[in-house]
Amino acid sequence: MSPADRVTGGGAGSGPDRAAGGAAPADRGRIAVLGERARVEGYGLGGALVSPADGPAEVRSAWESLDDRVAVVVLTPAAAAVLEDAPRRRPGTLTVVMPP
């Protein structure tokens, strides 16, 4: 038994490409990172959906254009300030704010 099998319970379809709940990576929600270009661009290297937005209008537009597959949104502090309570109106999406 490999270490990955011990974590996921072993058996067919297990291993590092499967979550403990059995969902394949394609079935999981996307992670989006939204905010100032200089703070968000690097997250694309990790596979996140990057939404550079350098001003209030761009932040609002980027937020509204997120599709339903986005499960987690990481906001810069400036983007969070622009959106105020908008993240609360998006049920089922976890929204977090980067440290300053």
ChimeraX commands (.cxc) that place a marker at each C-alpha (Angstrom):
marker #1 position 0.00,0.00,0.00 radius 0.5
marker #1 position 1.42,3.39,-0.98 radius 0.5
marker #1 position 1.24,6.46,1.31 radius 0.5
marker #1 position -1.40,7.94,-1.01 radius 0.5
marker #1 position -3.55,4.82,-0.63 radius 0.5
marker #1 position -3.40,5.11,3.16 radius 0.5
marker #1 position -4.69,8.69,3.01 radius 0.5
marker #1 position -7.56,8.01,0.62 radius 0.5
marker #1 position -8.49,4.55,1.82 radius 0.5
marker #1 position -6.90,2.53,-0.99 radius 0.5
marker #1 position -8.67,0.56,-3.66 radius 0.5
marker #1 position -9.50,1.33,-7.26 radius 0.5
marker #1 position -9.61,4.97,-8.22 radius 0.5
marker #1 position -7.65,6.15,-5.20 radius 0.5
marker #1 position -4.31,7.86,-4.95 radius 0.5
marker #1 position -3.06,11.41,-5.17 radius 0.5
marker #1 position -5.39,12.32,-8.06 radius 0.5
marker #1 position -8.52,11.47,-6.08 radius 0.5
marker #1 position -9.95,13.30,-3.09 radius 0.5
marker #1 position -10.92,11.45,0.06 radius 0.5
marker #1 position -14.52,11.80,-1.08 radius 0.5
marker #1 position -13.71,10.19,-4.43 radius 0.5
marker #1 position -14.15,13.24,-6.67 radius 0.5
marker #1 position -11.82,13.47,-9.63 radius 0.5
marker #1 position -9.98,16.80,-10.09 radius 0.5
marker #1 position -12.25,17.79,-13.01 radius 0.5
marker #1 position -15.29,17.43,-10.73 radius 0.5
marker #1 position -14.01,19.87,-8.13 radius 0.5
marker #1 position -14.77,23.59,-8.08 radius 0.5
marker #1 position -12.31,26.13,-9.40 radius 0.5
marker #1 position -10.26,28.55,-7.34 radius 0.5
marker #1 position -10.28,32.15,-8.51 radius 0.5
marker #1 position -7.92,34.90,-7.35 radius 0.5
marker #1 position -9.16,38.45,-7.86 radius 0.5
marker #1 position -7.44,41.77,-7.28 radius 0.5
marker #1 position -4.52,43.94,-8.28 radius 0.5
marker #1 position -2.50,42.46,-11.13 radius 0.5
marker #1 position 0.81,42.57,-9.25 radius 0.5
marker #1 position -0.64,40.52,-6.38 radius 0.5
marker #1 position -2.63,37.89,-8.31 radius 0.5
marker #1 position -0.75,36.94,-11.47 radius 0.5
marker #1 position 1.50,34.34,-9.83 radius 0.5
marker #1 position -1.46,32.24,-8.72 radius 0.5
marker #1 position -2.06,31.20,-12.31 radius 0.5
marker #1 position 1.07,29.04,-12.05 radius 0.5
marker #1 position -0.78,26.90,-9.51 radius 0.5
marker #1 position -3.82,26.51,-11.74 radius 0.5
marker #1 position -6.04,29.20,-10.25 radius 0.5
marker #1 position -8.33,31.27,-12.43 radius 0.5
marker #1 position -6.67,34.69,-12.23 radius 0.5
marker #1 position -8.81,37.83,-12.54 radius 0.5
marker #1 position -6.58,40.90,-12.49 radius 0.5
marker #1 position -8.56,43.97,-11.51 radius 0.5
marker #1 position -6.76,47.23,-10.76 radius 0.5
marker #1 position -9.69,49.54,-10.02 radius 0.5
marker #1 position -13.17,49.42,-8.49 radius 0.5
marker #1 position -14.97,49.03,-11.83 radius 0.5
marker #1 position -12.64,46.21,-12.89 radius 0.5
marker #1 position -13.10,44.46,-9.52 radius 0.5
marker #1 position -16.88,44.56,-9.79 radius 0.5
marker #1 position -16.79,43.38,-13.41 radius 0.5
marker #1 position -14.40,40.52,-12.59 radius 0.5
marker #1 position -16.59,39.46,-9.65 radius 0.5
marker #1 position -19.74,39.43,-11.77 radius 0.5
marker #1 position -18.03,37.43,-14.53 radius 0.5
marker #1 position -17.00,34.51,-12.24 radius 0.5
marker #1 position -18.77,31.38,-13.42 radius 0.5
marker #1 position -20.69,28.90,-11.29 radius 0.5
marker #1 position -17.80,26.41,-11.21 radius 0.5
marker #1 position -15.81,28.75,-8.93 radius 0.5
marker #1 position -15.96,27.33,-5.41 radius 0.5
marker #1 position -13.28,29.47,-3.73 radius 0.5
marker #1 position -12.44,33.12,-4.36 radius 0.5
marker #1 position -9.27,34.65,-2.94 radius 0.5
marker #1 position -9.47,38.45,-2.82 radius 0.5
marker #1 position -6.79,41.03,-2.24 radius 0.5
marker #1 position -7.64,43.44,0.60 radius 0.5
marker #1 position -8.34,46.22,-1.92 radius 0.5
marker #1 position -10.73,44.02,-3.93 radius 0.5
marker #1 position -12.50,42.94,-0.74 radius 0.5
marker #1 position -13.00,46.58,0.24 radius 0.5
marker #1 position -14.60,47.33,-3.14 radius 0.5
marker #1 position -16.92,44.32,-3.01 radius 0.5
marker #1 position -18.05,44.93,0.60 radius 0.5
marker #1 position -20.84,42.39,1.19 radius 0.5
marker #1 position -21.08,40.99,-2.36 radius 0.5
marker #1 position -19.36,37.71,-1.34 radius 0.5
marker #1 position -22.23,37.02,1.09 radius 0.5
marker #1 position -24.64,37.13,-1.83 radius 0.5
marker #1 position -22.85,34.25,-3.57 radius 0.5
marker #1 position -24.00,31.17,-1.64 radius 0.5
marker #1 position -21.89,28.06,-1.90 radius 0.5
marker #1 position -18.70,29.99,-2.60 radius 0.5
marker #1 position -16.00,30.34,0.03 radius 0.5
marker #1 position -14.43,33.81,-0.11 radius 0.5
marker #1 position -11.17,34.60,1.68 radius 0.5
marker #1 position -9.06,37.74,1.85 radius 0.5
marker #1 position -5.28,37.74,1.52 radius 0.5
marker #1 position -3.28,39.28,4.33 radius 0.5
marker #1 position -2.17,42.86,3.59 radius 0.5
marker link #1:1,2 radius 0.2
marker link #1:2,3 radius 0.2
marker link #1:3,4 radius 0.2
marker link #1:4,5 radius 0.2
marker link #1:5,6 radius 0.2
marker link #1:6,7 radius 0.2
marker link #1:7,8 radius 0.2
marker link #1:8,9 radius 0.2
marker link #1:9,10 radius 0.2
marker link #1:10,11 radius 0.2
marker link #1:11,12 radius 0.2
marker link #1:12,13 radius 0.2
marker link #1:13,14 radius 0.2
marker link #1:14,15 radius 0.2
marker link #1:15,16 radius 0.2
marker link #1:16,17 radius 0.2
marker link #1:17,18 radius 0.2
marker link #1:18,19 radius 0.2
marker link #1:19,20 radius 0.2
marker link #1:20,21 radius 0.2
marker link #1:21,22 radius 0.2
marker link #1:22,23 radius 0.2
marker link #1:23,24 radius 0.2
marker link #1:24,25 radius 0.2
marker link #1:25,26 radius 0.2
marker link #1:26,27 radius 0.2
marker link #1:27,28 radius 0.2
marker link #1:28,29 radius 0.2
marker link #1:29,30 radius 0.2
marker link #1:30,31 radius 0.2
marker link #1:31,32 radius 0.2
marker link #1:32,33 radius 0.2
marker link #1:33,34 radius 0.2
marker link #1:34,35 radius 0.2
marker link #1:35,36 radius 0.2
marker link #1:36,37 radius 0.2
marker link #1:37,38 radius 0.2
marker link #1:38,39 radius 0.2
marker link #1:39,40 radius 0.2
marker link #1:40,41 radius 0.2
marker link #1:41,42 radius 0.2
marker link #1:42,43 radius 0.2
marker link #1:43,44 radius 0.2
marker link #1:44,45 radius 0.2
marker link #1:45,46 radius 0.2
marker link #1:46,47 radius 0.2
marker link #1:47,48 radius 0.2
marker link #1:48,49 radius 0.2
marker link #1:49,50 radius 0.2
marker link #1:50,51 radius 0.2
marker link #1:51,52 radius 0.2
marker link #1:52,53 radius 0.2
marker link #1:53,54 radius 0.2
marker link #1:54,55 radius 0.2
marker link #1:55,56 radius 0.2
marker link #1:56,57 radius 0.2
marker link #1:57,58 radius 0.2
marker link #1:58,59 radius 0.2
marker link #1:59,60 radius 0.2
marker link #1:60,61 radius 0.2
marker link #1:61,62 radius 0.2
marker link #1:62,63 radius 0.2
marker link #1:63,64 radius 0.2
marker link #1:64,65 radius 0.2
marker link #1:65,66 radius 0.2
marker link #1:66,67 radius 0.2
marker link #1:67,68 radius 0.2
marker link #1:68,69 radius 0.2
marker link #1:69,70 radius 0.2
marker link #1:70,71 radius 0.2
marker link #1:71,72 radius 0.2
marker link #1:72,73 radius 0.2
marker link #1:73,74 radius 0.2
marker link #1:74,75 radius 0.2
marker link #1:75,76 radius 0.2
marker link #1:76,77 radius 0.2
marker link #1:77,78 radius 0.2
marker link #1:78,79 radius 0.2
marker link #1:79,80 radius 0.2
marker link #1:80,81 radius 0.2
marker link #1:81,82 radius 0.2
marker link #1:82,83 radius 0.2
marker link #1:83,84 radius 0.2
marker link #1:84,85 radius 0.2
marker link #1:85,86 radius 0.2
marker link #1:86,87 radius 0.2
marker link #1:87,88 radius 0.2
marker link #1:88,89 radius 0.2
marker link #1:89,90 radius 0.2
marker link #1:90,91 radius 0.2
marker link #1:91,92 radius 0.2
marker link #1:92,93 radius 0.2
marker link #1:93,94 radius 0.2
marker link #1:94,95 radius 0.2
marker link #1:95,96 radius 0.2
marker link #1:96,97 radius 0.2
marker link #1:97,98 radius 0.2
marker link #1:98,99 radius 0.2
marker link #1:99,100 radius 0.2
view
